[in-house]
């Protein structure tokens, strides 16, 4: 059985708790994830997907959020997993959030980029999306591409996520050993509970059931779905301008520029 899902739905239609359900408040289309000094929490999609689009609207923790991380991500299972990340790094009151994106392929990540945001993500809901096909992965905020990870596997041998179905996750947790100013600023539990709100879950993707049922081949077969159209093999001219603007004005860290971290830059950074 092969499904392409294209709808917004209530939380229970698409997701379920996978960690600390007592810290999750389900209000139908709105879900509140809570962190306190006993636990964070997380939700997971009921199905896995291979290619397509996943998006959600999030309103991040208000006030002093130092040490906290709110995440929206896709991930397969196991040590050699694939993963796509939006991680929102909390900060002290009055200081801006940073969003960290990352791409893991076969268990290897270390592809971080960090951006500032051009709005206050605690004042209202904003949309965060992955568009993933055989050619590229696009990270979008309110429809604006902030990052593209291009499939260069055939060109220069850089691994690309294309075989493992991934679940879709949301979570909030304490990461004060690294999240804010490199771990120098710790979580102040006097401000707890810390709450991030998720709503308007939208999944338009190829449902991956199991390797034995042939869905891998069907999901990878070109031309079956809208995300396979040639126009989506890369960004449009308008999107390229948007990406250039985002990088020029909001990119604050790029692993591809970190010569102090890498004695030899990753291959995808050199082509």
Buried (B, 14 or more C-beta within 10 A) or exposed (E): EBEBBEEBBBBEEBBEBBBBEEBBEBEEBBBBBBBBEEBBBBBBBEBBBBBBBBBBBBBBBBEBBBBBBBBBBBBBEEEEBBBBBBBBBBBBEEBEBBBBBBBBBBEBBEBBBBBEBBEEBBEEBBBBBBBBBBBBBBBBBEEBBBBBBBBBBEEEEBBBBBBBBBBBBBBBBBBBEEBBEEEEBEBBBEBBBBBBBBBBBBBBBBBBBEEEEEBBEBBBEEEBBEBBEEEBBEBEEEBEEBBEBBBEEBBEEBBEEBEEEEEEBBEBBEE
